[in-house]
Amino acid sequence: MNIKVDNSTIRIGRPGFRQIFANKQFMGLWLAQIFSQFSDRAVFVLFVAVLTAQQSITNSYTSGIGAAAMTSLLYVTFTIPAVLLSPIAGVYVDRWSNKAILICSNLLRAVFVSLISLSVISQSARLCLLLAFFISVASQFFGPAETAAIPRLVAKENLLHANSLFFTTMMIALGFGFAIGEPIISRTGISGAPYAIAAGFLIAAFLVAFISDNKPKKSGREAWWEELRQGIAYIVDNPPVFRAILKITVLFSTIITLNIIAVGLAQQVMHIQPFQFGYIVAAAGLGMGIGNILVAKAGHHYAHTLLSYAGFTSLGLFMSLLASLGFIQTLIFPMFGRADLFFNGWLILVPLSLALFIGISCAFVAVPTQSTLQAAVPEALRGKVFGAQNTAMSAASTIPVILAGLSSDNLPGGVSTTLLIMGLPTLIGGILQLSRCAKDLSTGKSI
């Protein structure tokens, strides 16, 4: 059959990746996401390199601050706009041209990144942090505008497949995006790296220039804070939307925390070098890719809520199993006279397999939940809702990351205890919600 998407008629057959790859406008948005997100991660690495390379980090403004503390300060600088500005940015995403926001966000970031090459900025820690703040401000408009564009460019039947692609690349960028910064800096030098990274933003701006635009309302606008209040009220008054945002927020916080404690896992359980934690992240990333494909295939046959709670249940199970490896290593192996046995060598397949299944579980939560959210929210409110979602994700990930780092270093059992503290409540909560959903489905009640 044919379906009208804005002013374009797209032929829709059976929902699948073939239909998604044939949608040139969606492909433009997806490719722009890849260039934008990887460039965004590389920017952080570039700032770290600049701040730690220049002796100016010990000037009068930052006297006594070491490289680690400066990196933490940089992280906070990038995070503040994400927490404070995302909901406001969402209001203007609904007011302004969606395409213009996507283009301008990438162009502004390209310009700001290029400014790092100026010696007056690269040699001043204060100016570097100020520039990082402005780059983060520009990024806050790209996220909700991009998410709001997906249901406009893609037929509802293909939202699962579209989101599976977006979440796959988002998680790959989250896990490996920082890794591309070092090769760029090594090949181009600190002075040339800003232009190389800016090129990624420019390519993203070029790609989104060809997608169809929204039709923002040009009259009857209220003050931005009133529109923001309406958006928040919509979320609070719609339990399915509220639950979807809550689930995505909890999942995002879990993923970020797992990335943080992967270093401790490599060190304490696998007894490999801390910098080799990438094996764990790679296994989880592969699992997310596999899971996204499985969800895209199965999502049309099962209720999305059922899939998401099944994902939480399996996520809690595999996190708990991964946590148990540390206790097996310290309690069980010595009982058999193998205190020297660790989960490395051929046994490394055990933690890597569990990480793979954790990634698959994450996909079962993320893809159907985000697809349901996009289909449910009216176009006039998408910017506000997804802006609020970005704020919740950024704010909620901060405290767990700090607590996970402290508990991994200080609690008995270290990273294994931390994983168990995260895994068991997730498993129990998932089982309870999954049984409730199954019961509702058996009685014909809507979930």
Order of alpha helices (4+ residues) and beta strands (2+ residues): beta-beta-alpha-alpha-alpha-alpha-alpha-alpha-alpha-alpha-alpha-alpha-alpha-alpha-alpha-alpha-alpha-alpha
